[in-house]
Amino acid sequence: MLYLLNGFNITDPVSGRFRTRLGIEGVRSLEHWSGSYSPEYGQESAGAFAISTDTGTDRLRATATNFIPSVDFKQGPHLGNWTPRMGLSGPIVRGRA
């Protein structure tokens, strides 16, 4: 399967899966091609999936995930991997950039 984001190939080269983190509020349209499709999408046999996003807004957005570590029970209970992620997006200068 080929995954495109605004025309760029974002398919994970090792697993062939979609691994990109993408805020759902930024998605404008989704397109899926299977069977016969244009040769510009390469030799992917399962099809192509294209995601188009909106341009930025004048709003400041913050995201945070995985702030609580997981608990593993291999050889007794202990804390597993802990990878908190934070993101901040928005304009550099409101109304301009």
C-alpha positions as CSV (number, residue, x, y, z in Angstrom):
1,M,0.0,0.0,0.0
2,L,1.3,3.5,-0.9
3,Y,0.5,6.3,1.5
4,L,0.7,9.9,0.3
5,L,0.5,13.1,2.3
6,N,0.0,16.2,0.1
7,G,1.6,14.2,-2.8
8,F,4.7,13.0,-0.8
9,N,5.3,9.3,-0.1
10,I,5.0,8.7,3.7
11,T,4.9,4.9,3.7
12,D,7.2,3.3,6.3
13,P,10.0,1.8,4.1
14,V,10.6,-1.1,6.5
15,S,7.1,-2.3,7.3
16,G,5.1,-0.7,4.5
17,R,2.6,0.7,7.1
18,F,1.2,4.2,7.8
19,R,3.2,5.4,10.8
20,T,2.8,9.2,10.6
21,R,1.1,11.1,13.5
22,L,-1.5,13.4,12.0
23,G,-4.1,15.6,13.7
24,I,-7.5,14.7,12.4
25,E,-8.6,18.3,12.4
26,G,-6.1,19.1,9.6
27,V,-7.4,16.5,7.1
28,R,-9.3,18.1,4.2
29,S,-9.8,15.0,2.0
30,L,-9.0,11.3,1.6
31,E,-8.7,9.3,-1.6
32,H,-8.2,5.6,-2.1
33,W,-7.3,3.9,-5.4
34,S,-7.3,0.2,-5.8
35,G,-7.1,-2.0,-8.9
36,S,-6.0,0.0,-12.0
37,Y,-4.6,3.3,-11.1
38,S,-2.0,5.7,-12.6
39,P,1.6,4.4,-13.0
40,E,2.8,7.6,-11.2
41,Y,2.0,5.8,-7.9
42,G,4.6,3.1,-8.5
43,Q,4.4,-0.7,-8.1
44,E,2.3,-0.9,-4.9
45,S,-0.1,-3.9,-5.4
46,A,-2.7,-3.1,-2.8
47,G,-3.4,0.5,-4.0
48,A,-2.7,4.0,-3.0
49,F,-4.2,6.2,-0.2
50,A,-3.8,10.0,-0.5
51,I,-4.4,12.4,2.4
52,S,-4.7,16.1,1.7
53,T,-4.5,18.6,4.5
54,D,-5.6,22.2,5.1
55,T,-3.3,25.1,5.3
56,G,-2.5,26.4,8.7
57,T,-4.7,28.6,10.9
58,D,-4.1,31.5,13.2
59,R,-4.9,29.3,16.2
60,L,-2.2,28.0,18.6
61,R,-2.7,24.2,19.2
62,A,-1.0,22.0,21.8
63,T,-1.2,18.2,22.0
64,A,0.1,15.7,24.6
65,T,0.0,11.9,24.7
66,N,1.4,9.0,26.7
67,F,2.0,10.8,30.0
68,I,1.3,7.7,32.0
69,P,3.8,4.9,31.7
70,S,2.6,1.4,30.9
71,V,2.7,-1.5,33.3
72,D,4.3,-4.8,32.1
73,F,3.9,-8.1,33.9
74,K,6.8,-10.1,32.4
75,Q,8.7,-11.5,35.3
76,G,6.6,-9.5,37.8
77,P,5.0,-6.1,37.6
78,H,7.2,-3.2,36.5
79,L,6.9,0.0,34.6
80,G,7.3,-0.4,30.8
81,N,8.3,2.0,28.2
82,W,7.5,5.6,28.9
83,T,7.6,8.0,25.9
84,P,5.6,11.1,26.5
85,R,5.0,13.3,23.5
86,M,4.1,16.9,23.3
87,G,3.5,19.1,20.3
88,L,2.9,22.8,19.7
89,S,1.7,24.2,16.4
90,G,0.5,27.5,15.2
91,P,1.5,30.7,13.4
92,I,4.9,32.3,13.9
93,V,3.2,35.7,13.5
94,R,-0.6,35.9,13.6
95,G,-2.1,36.8,10.2
96,R,1.3,36.5,8.4
97,A,3.4,33.3,8.8
